[in-house]
Amino acid sequence: MLAYGTMPTAPEPSDTSSAGAQLDRLVEIMRILRSPEGCPWDREQTVSSLRPFVLEEAYEVVDAIDTGDISALRDELGDFVFEAVFVAQLCSEDGQFALADSLASAADKLVRRHPHVFDVDQEQQSGRKTKSSADVKRRWEEIKATEQQSAGRPASLLGGLPTGLPALLKAYRMGRRAATVGFDWEQSETVVEKVEEELRELRGAMAGDDTAAVEEELGDLLFAVANLGRHLGVDPEGALRQANQKFSTRFSEIERRFQARGHSLRDATIDEMEAEWQRVKRDESGRRA
């Protein structure tokens, strides 16, 4: 057991209103936690072991945004930054890079990819006109491709998309990037037709009792639906999260109603559950009216 006289003291920020001072404090706390006098659990962690926590904190930030809970969003953003500080601390200990290097990389990238803001004269001399958000996206992809070439990597519009992205979100992002060079459907109605085409092909695969073909056609259908969302200005990942939440709320209400009558869903017929589902939907509509 450590003697009280040798126990580390938690640092306090020099300016509680300064984001930089609070970040410095967080970095120092993390350094102490990883030190020989620090926390056994924190000292056992590796970059790989922190992966699930990084994902979890990212999703908790998204949940706070979706629910509009500003207090939770404040706290979850702090937790997310903490995970970044934790990972950077481990990399610093291995002599790979420090948090300052990561922050500098992000800042340099933002300046480099916004020449219409930070290097207006050069942009004007080059004859480029960056006025709309669509112009900004095209310019961003051009600069990114140049960066990839300079780094010795083949330039690719689809390069750099994280392999761990949720598949529906990745489909959306891939379609958006391809659209910057004109590889896209011209109208939303054409995408609807593509969705209907993929649905017909899925039905055909189902009729043929070919599991591999069914999986392939279902994937094509979902890819088309993701791009339909993009054309309609709807984030398909967010739309699906809302649908999941709606289903969860309605299903939980069905459970509650059956339990209130002393019945279990396991003993109910599909017709009884469907009838209750429709009543829940009507009650929702009545409350919104």
C-alpha positions in Angstrom: 0.0 0.0 0.0 1.3 3.5 -0.9 2.2 5.8 1.9 -0.1 8.8 1.9 2.8 11.1 1.6 3.7 9.7 -1.8 0.2 9.6 -3.3 -0.2 11.7 -6.5 -2.3 14.8 -6.3 -4.9 15.4 -9.0 -3.9 18.5 -10.9 -6.2 21.6 -11.2 -6.6 23.7 -14.3 -4.9 27.1 -14.4 -8.0 28.5 -16.0 -11.3 26.6 -15.6 -12.9 28.4 -18.6 -10.1 27.4 -21.0 -10.5 24.3 -23.1 -6.7 24.1 -23.5 -6.1 24.2 -19.7 -8.8 21.5 -19.1 -7.2 19.4 -21.8 -3.8 19.8 -20.2 -5.3 18.7 -16.9 -6.9 15.6 -18.5 -3.6 14.7 -20.1 -1.8 15.0 -16.8 -4.4 13.0 -14.9 -4.0 10.2 -17.6 -0.2 10.3 -17.2 -0.6 9.9 -13.4 -3.1 7.0 -13.8 -0.6 5.2 -16.1 2.4 5.8 -13.8 3.7 3.3 -11.3 1.8 5.2 -8.5 -1.4 5.1 -10.6 -4.3 2.8 -11.3 -3.7 -1.0 -11.8 -6.5 -1.2 -14.3 -5.4 1.8 -16.4 -1.8 0.4 -16.4 -3.0 -2.9 -17.8 -4.7 -1.4 -20.8 -3.5 -1.5 -24.4 -4.6 0.3 -27.6 -6.5 -2.9 -28.6 -8.2 -3.3 -25.2 -9.5 0.3 -25.5 -11.1 -0.3 -28.8 -14.5 -1.3 -27.5 -14.5 1.7 -25.1 -13.8 4.1 -27.9 -16.8 2.7 -29.9 -19.0 2.7 -26.9 -18.3 6.4 -26.1 -18.8 7.3 -29.7 -22.2 5.7 -29.7 -23.1 7.4 -26.4 -22.3 10.8 -27.9 -24.6 9.9 -30.8 -27.4 8.8 -28.4 -27.1 12.2 -26.6 -27.4 14.0 -29.9 -30.4 11.9 -30.9 -32.2 12.5 -27.6 -31.4 16.2 -27.5 -30.0 15.7 -24.0 -27.5 18.6 -23.8 -26.3 17.8 -20.3 -25.6 14.2 -21.4 -23.9 15.5 -24.6 -21.6 17.6 -22.5 -20.5 14.7 -20.4 -20.3 12.2 -23.2 -18.1 14.5 -25.3 -15.8 14.7 -22.4 -15.7 10.9 -22.1 -15.0 10.6 -25.8 -12.1 13.0 -25.6 -10.8 11.1 -22.6 -10.6 7.9 -24.7 -8.6 9.8 -27.3 -6.3 11.1 -24.5 -5.9 7.5 -23.2 -5.0 6.0 -26.6 -2.5 8.9 -27.2 -0.9 8.3 -23.8 -0.3 4.7 -24.7 1.2 5.6 -28.0 3.4 8.2 -26.4 4.7 5.7 -23.9 5.7 3.5 -26.9 7.5 6.4 -28.5 5.1 6.5 -31.5 3.4 9.9 -31.2 2.0 12.3 -28.6 -1.5 13.8 -28.3 0.0 17.1 -29.5 1.0 15.4 -32.7 -2.6 14.2 -33.3 -4.0 17.6 -32.6 -1.5 19.3 -34.9 -2.3 16.8 -37.6 -6.0 17.6 -37.4 -5.5 21.3 -37.4 -3.1 21.2 -40.3 -5.5 19.0 -42.3 -8.4 21.4 -41.7 -6.3 24.4 -42.9 -5.0 22.5 -45.9 -8.4 21.3 -47.0 -10.1 24.7 -46.6 -8.0 26.8 -48.9 -11.2 28.8 -49.7 -11.0 30.0 -46.1 -7.3 30.1 -45.2 -5.7 30.7 -48.6 -8.2 32.7 -50.5 -5.6 34.5 -52.7 -4.2 31.2 -54.0 -7.6 29.8 -54.7 -8.5 32.9 -56.7 -5.3 32.8 -58.7 -6.0 29.2 -59.6 -9.4 30.2 -61.0 -11.3 28.0 -58.6 -14.7 29.1 -57.3 -15.7 27.5 -54.0 -19.0 29.0 -53.0 -21.5 26.2 -52.3 -21.2 23.2 -49.9 -21.1 21.0 -53.0 -18.0 22.9 -54.2 -16.4 22.4 -50.8 -17.0 18.7 -50.9 -15.5 18.4 -54.4 -12.5 20.5 -53.4 -12.0 18.4 -50.3 -11.9 15.2 -52.2 -9.5 16.7 -54.8 -7.1 17.8 -52.0 -7.5 14.4 -50.2 -6.5 12.6 -53.5 -3.4 14.8 -53.8 -2.5 14.0 -50.2 -2.8 10.3 -50.9 -0.6 10.5 -53.9 2.0 12.5 -52.0 2.0 9.8 -49.3 2.7 7.1 -51.9 -0.8 5.7 -51.7 -3.0 5.1 -54.8 -5.5 8.0 -55.0 -9.0 6.6 -54.5 -12.3 8.4 -53.7 -13.2 5.4 -51.6 -9.9 5.1 -49.9 -9.7 6.0 -46.2 -13.2 4.9 -45.3 -12.9 3.0 -42.0 -13.5 -0.7 -42.3 -15.3 -0.7 -39.0 -18.0 1.8 -40.1 -21.6 0.4 -39.8 -22.4 -1.1 -43.2 -25.4 1.1 -43.8 -23.4 4.3 -43.0 -20.5 3.1 -45.2 -22.8 2.5 -48.1 -24.1 6.1 -47.7 -20.6 7.5 -47.5 -19.4 5.5 -50.5 -22.3 6.7 -52.6 -21.7 10.3 -51.5 -18.0 10.2 -52.5 -18.8 8.6 -55.9 -21.3 11.3 -56.5 -18.6 14.0 -56.3 -17.3 12.9 -59.7 -20.8 12.5 -61.2 -21.2 8.7 -60.7 -24.7 8.9 -59.4 -28.4 8.7 -60.3 -29.7 12.0 -61.5 -33.0 11.9 -59.7 -34.5 10.4 -56.6 -37.2 8.7 -58.6 -34.5 6.8 -60.5 -33.1 5.5 -57.2 -36.6 4.4 -56.2 -36.7 2.4 -59.4 -33.4 0.9 -58.5 -34.7 -0.1 -55.1 -37.7 -1.8 -56.8 -35.4 -3.6 -59.2 -33.3 -4.9 -56.4 -36.4 -6.0 -54.5 -37.5 -8.0 -57.6 -34.1 -9.6 -57.9 -34.3 -10.6 -54.2 -37.7 -12.2 -54.7 -36.2 -14.1 -57.6 -33.3 -15.4 -55.4 -35.8 -16.4 -52.7 -37.9 -18.3 -55.3 -34.7 -20.2 -56.3 -34.0 -21.2 -52.7 -30.3 -20.0 -53.1 -29.1 -18.8 -49.8 -25.9 -17.2 -51.2 -27.9 -15.4 -53.9 -30.5 -14.2 -51.3 -27.7 -12.7 -49.2 -26.1 -11.0 -52.2 -29.5 -9.5 -53.4 -30.4 -8.4 -49.9 -27.1 -6.6 -49.7 -27.8 -4.9 -53.1 -31.2 -3.8 -51.9 -29.8 -2.3 -48.7 -27.1 -0.5 -50.6 -29.7 1.0 -52.9 -31.9 2.0 -50.0 -28.9 3.7 -48.3 -28.3 5.8 -51.5 -32.0 6.6 -51.7 -31.7 8.1 -48.3 -28.7 10.2 -49.5 -30.8 11.5 -52.4 -33.6 12.4 -50.1 -31.3 14.2 -47.7 -31.8 11.6 -45.0 -29.0 9.8 -43.1 -30.1 6.2 -43.4 -28.2 5.2 -40.2 -30.1 7.8 -38.3 -33.4 6.9 -39.9 -32.8 3.2 -39.0 -32.0 4.1 -35.4 -35.2 6.0 -35.2 -37.1 3.1 -36.6 -35.4 0.8 -34.1 -36.4 3.1 -31.2 -40.0 3.3 -32.5 -40.3 -0.5 -32.7 -38.8 -0.9 -29.3 -41.2 1.6 -27.7 -44.2 0.0 -29.4 -43.2 -3.5 -28.6 -42.5 -2.6 -24.9 -46.0 -1.1 -24.8 -47.5 -4.3 -26.1 -45.7 -6.3 -23.5 -46.9 -3.9 -20.8 -50.6 -4.1 -21.9 -50.5 -7.9 -22.0 -48.9 -8.1 -18.6 -51.5 -5.7 -17.2 -54.1 -8.2 -18.3 -52.2 -11.0 -16.7 -51.1 -12.6 -20.0 -47.7 -13.3 -21.5 -46.7 -12.6 -25.1 -45.4 -16.1 -25.3 -48.9 -17.4 -24.9 -50.5 -14.8 -27.3 -51.3 -15.6 -31.0 -49.8 -13.5 -33.8 -53.3 -12.1 -34.5 -53.7 -11.0 -30.9 -50.3 -9.3 -31.0 -50.9 -7.7 -34.3 -54.3 -6.3 -33.1 -52.6 -4.8 -30.0 -49.8 -3.4 -32.2 -52.4 -1.6 -34.3 -54.1 -0.2 -31.2 -50.8 1.1 -29.9 -50.2 2.9 -33.3 -53.7 4.4 -33.2 -53.1 5.6 -29.6 -49.9 7.2 -30.7 -51.7 9.0 -33.6 -54.3 10.2 -31.2 -51.7 11.7 -28.9 -50.0 13.5 -31.8 -53.3 14.9 -33.1 
